[in-house]
């Protein structure tokens, strides 16, 4: 969700940037005759942001994996994570409730 929205928003700025709307715009968008320079800058910014986020997330995941671990035990996984991690059940498939009285 955030990845797609960020990329679409960033790239669309390269098409629609207008100096009349924002006085800080030095290169207008493609649709306003500004050429492809701003679109290229926006593409590079999206690529750098993606690469940075990927590397940072990978490092964080590796640190967590080496310290407290990313996986739960096989027993907890078989029991169900809702119950083993939160002492709750998310879905009750038992025979309780109003629908049971109708049958």
Secondary structure as UniProt FT lines:
FT   HELIX           2..16
FT   TURN            19..21
FT   TURN            23..24
FT   HELIX           30..32
FT   HELIX           37..67
FT   HELIX           74..79
FT   HELIX           81..86
FT   HELIX           98..102
//
